[in-house]
Amino acid sequence: MDIKLPSGFHLVKRLGEGGQAFVVLAEDTRERTNSAGSPDLVAIKCYSLAYLSEERKQKRVKREIRNLRLLDHPHIIGFRDVLLSETHLCLVLNYASGGALFDVLCAKECLDEKLARWFFQQLILAVDYTHARGITNRDVKPENILLQPLPEGRPPFVLLCDFGLSRFEESGLISRMEGTFGYVAPEQYLGQVRNVEQAKVSEVYSCGVCLFQMLFGLTRWPSGPSADASRRPGQDFFKTIGTWLNSEPKKIELPKTRELSDECVAFLNKLLQPNPKNRITMKEIWDDAWFKEELPPNAENLNAELLARQEQRNTAHGPQNDRDIDALIQIGTRKKGAKLSFISTVLLSCCGQCQERS
């Protein structure tokens, strides 16, 4: 497929592709320049205008943009802009040059316990913050955990990305099971996650599967529902999963391929309980001895401080407001065959109105 980016962006390469969109690396040749004087590198998530012709898919993309604009956190990928090209709706995001955790695990197979904890601590910082904002990602997995290299040989920063399936508290009932088989919590398979509060509980399980794979590798799955679901479950799976959901606390069987500290083993068992009533809560994660070990001194207060500042500021990322973004998507779906010059004229008008309101 030909990639036609908005004016002011130069394509560098394609980074990846999902079920609904693809992501490219591009140079932002507008006024932005980095410290070296060269254009900023950005990641652009591209939705085809044909994809947006369905109202259900429009709502999903609007939710994604709305949630990204509200999230301002050092461990969540930064949102910059949303623009139209001749063929695509383009979400302009910060670029994480270290690739995904998935790529690291493909190369290394598994991480030492100390590094796995460092990555997991940052992931929890991000997920806990989204929950405090009333948002759930709903697709936490190694492919959606990006890494930003740090200088002087320090371990990289973790950045949670891809909010394409995300929900927020005002978005109504969750009617579909969405996410990635093996990473979603057992209760999701039986349609027991119907609102954002329930989705927050299930997301703790997804984080637990990520930690498990950091420690044992991508080819390993926790015993029980995740192991069965990773093989694309059939009817037998759905018949038996109810017994897991109604069970007493279980001892999760771990692969005998490596030694872990007793504290780490106990923590994994708390995260991966199939019955959500037995699963560790986000608050209990912060109180756990293994999780707190070598936690940076400012980490426990980081989210509260960010939320307090953002509540005072009461603003979202990007030059457009929600009304501008709705108009942008409507223009794209009505005029998906239009020439770029026509769309650019309309966009300039929208941007001018936005600047007048601000």
N, C-alpha and C positions, 0 to 999 in steps of 0.2 A: 504494500500500500504506500502511495506517495504521501510524504509528510509535509504539509504546508503550514508553517508556523506563522503566528502573527507578525506584523511588521515590527522590526526592532530586535528580532531574535534570530540567531544563526545556529543551525543544527550542527551538533558535534557528532553524536552517535545515538543509537537506540540503546536504552538501558534494560528494558523488560516489557513484558506484556501480560495482562491478566484477562479475565473473562469479559470485561466490559470496556477496558481502556488499555492504552500502552503509554509508556513513559520514555522520554528522550532527555538526553543531556544537551543543553544549548547555551550559547553565549548571549547574555543580555546586553545588546549593543546600544541601548538607550543611554541615559546619562549615568547609569551606575558604572563605577569602576572599582576594582579592588586596590589594595595598597601598592601593588606593582604597576598600577596604571592601565591594566588590561581589563576587558569586560568581565563582569561577574559570571561565573558558571551557575546555572540553575537547572533544576529538574522540572520538566513540564509533563503533566499528566493530561493526555489527550483523549477526549470523548468524541466520537464521530457524531456529526449532526443527525445522521440517520438513526443512531442509537437513541437520541433524545426525542425522537418523534412520538414515543409512547409516554403517556402521562405518568405511569408508575415509575418509569426510569428517570423522568424529569425530577420527580419528587425525591428520588434517591440521591441524585446528584446535587440538588438544592440542599438536602440535609448534610451531605458531605462538605459542601462549601460553607454552609452556616456553621457547622461544628469546627472546621479548621480555622475559621475567622475568630472564633471565641477562645481558641486554645493558644496560649502564649506561655511556653514552658521550655526550659533548656533541654529537656529530654523528649520533646515532641517536634517533629519536622515543621519548620516554619513556613507559613503561608505568605505569599507576596501579592498575588494578583489573579484575576480571572479575566480572560480575553477571548475573543473570537478570531479564528482564522477563516479562510475560505471554506474549510472542510471540517473544522473541529472546534469544540469548546475546550479551552486550554487553561488548566490550573497551574499557575507558576509557583513553584515551591523551592525552598532552599535545597542545595545539593549536598549530600553526605558522601564524601569521596572514599570512604572505607568499605563500601559495599554493604551487604546484609549479613546478619549473624548466620543465616543459612549457608552462605558461601564459606564462612570461616569454619563451620562445622563439617562442610564437605571436604575441606582441605585438612583439618586437624582431627577429625572424627569426634573428639570430645575435649573439654577444657579441664584444667585443674580446678580443684574445689574453690580456691581463693578467687580466681578470675571469674568463674561461674557466679560466685556470690556478688562480685563487683558489678557484673552485667545485670544480674537479677535485681540488685538494689536500685539501679537506675530505672529498670523497667517498672518496678513497683512505684517509684516516684512519679513516673509518667501516668501510670494507670490510676493511681490514687488521686492524682490531680484531675484527670478527666472525670472520675466519679464525683469528685467534689463540685465539678462544673455541671453535673447532671447529664454526663455524656458517657456512653460506652462505645469502645472501638468495635467489638463483636467479631474481630478476626485477628486476635493476637496469635502470632506464630513466628518462627525464625525468619521467614521471608519478609515480614513486616517490621523487623527490628533492624534498623540501620546503624552503622558505626561511623563515627567521625574521628579520624586520627588526631591525636594530640602530640605536641612536640616533646622532645627530650625522652622519648621511649616510654612515655606513660601509657597505660591501657586506654583504649579509645572510649569516647563518649557514646552512649546508647541513645538512639532517637527512634521513638515509635512513629510509624507512618501508616498510610493507607486507611482512611476513614470512610471508604466507600460503602461499608455496611453499617456505619455507626448510627446510633439512635440518641435522642435526647428526651428529657422527661416529658416535654409537651408534644411529642410526636405520635402519641396514641399507642394502642395495643400492638404488640408484635405478633403478627399472624403467621409468620413463616420461620422455619428453622434455617438460619443462614450461618455461614462460617465454613471452616475447613474440617472435613472428617478427621478424627483423631485428636484434634485440638479443642473441639467444642465439648462442653460439660455434658455428662450423661443425661441430665434432666432436659437438655435441649432436644434430644432425639425424640422424646415423647411429648413435645410441645408444652412443657411446663414452664417455659420462660416466656411470659406474656407482657412484661413491662420492664422498664429500665432498672428498677431496684432488683428484680430477679436476675437480670442480665449482669449486674455488677457481681453478684455471687458466683455466677457461672464463669465470669472472666477470671476470677481467682484460680479456678481449675485450669484454664488455658495457660495462665502464667506458670502454673505448676508443671504442665507438660513441657513448656519451653525450658524450664530449669532442668527437668529430667533429661531432656535431650542434650543440653549443654554438658551434662555429666556423663551420659552414656552413648551419645551419638544419635544421628538422625534415623538410623535404622531400628532403633529401640523405642518401645512404647511402654507406658505403665501397664501393669497387668490389669485385666478387666475391660471396661468399655472402650477405652482408647485403643488398646491393642486390637480388639475386634473391629472397631470402626475404621481403623487405618487400612483394613483390607476390604473396604466398601461393604458394609453390613447387609446381610440378607434378612429374610423374615425371621430366622431363628434368633438373630441378634435382638430384634425388636420384641420378640416374645419373652426373652430372658432378662432384658435390661431392667424391667420393673423390679426384679429381685435385688439388683444392685442398689436401686434407688431407695428401697425400703429396708436396707440392711443396717445392722449395727456397725459401729466403727470397724473398719477392716485394716489388716496389716497388708500394705501394698508390697508385693514381691518385687524386689529389685534385682537386676542382672548381677551375677557374681563375677563380673569382668574386672572389677576394681574395688579398692577399699575406700570407704568414705567415713568421715567422723560420725559418731553416734548422733550428735546434734543435727547434722545434715540429714541423716536417714530419718530421724524423727520429724524434721521439718517437712521433708517430702511427703511423708505419710499424712501429715495434716493438710497439705495442699491438695492432695490427689484423692481425698475421700469421695467416692461416687455419690453418696447421699449428701446433698447440700447442707442438711441440718448438722452433719458431723464435720463439715469442712471448716478450716480456719477462716476467720474474718480478716478484713483488711487491717482493722485495729490490732488484732492479735498478731498479724505478721510483724507490725512495727514493734511489738513487745517481745518477739521471739529472740532468744539469745544468739542463735546461729545467724539470723538475719542481721542483727545489730552489730555483730563483730566487724571491726574496721569500717564501720559506717562513718563517713565524714561528719565532723561535729555540727555543721550547719544543716545537714540533710533533714533532720526531723522537723525543723521549723520552716524549711524552704517553701513548701506548698502553702502553708498558712500565710506566710509573708507575701507570696505572689498573689494569692487570692485577695488579700486585703488591699494591695495596691491596685489590682485590676478592678475591684469593686468601686474604688474611689474614681478611677479613670473612666470606667463604664464605656469602653470603646472596643471595637473589633478590628482585626487586621484588614488591610486592603483599602484602596481608594473608593470602592463602591459600597453602598449600603444594600440591604436585602432587596429593596425595590429595584435598584439598578440591575442586580444580578438576575432577578426574575425577568426583567425586560430583555436582558442580554440573551437569556436562553430562549425566550419567545422569538426574538429576532432571528436567532440561529435556526430554530425549527421551521419558521415560516419561509426563510430565505436561504435554505441550505444549498440552493443552486445558484445563489447570487454571486456577483463578482466581488472581489475583495474591496475594490474602491468604494462600492456602495456601502458595505458593512463598515468600513473605516469611517465614512462620513457620519453614519449614525452613532458610532462609538465616540467620536470626537464630541458630538452634541451631548451624549449622555455624560461624558467626563466633565464637560463644561458645566452642566447643570449640577453635577455632584460637587464640584469645587465651589459653586455659588452657594449651595446649601451649607457647606462647611465653613 
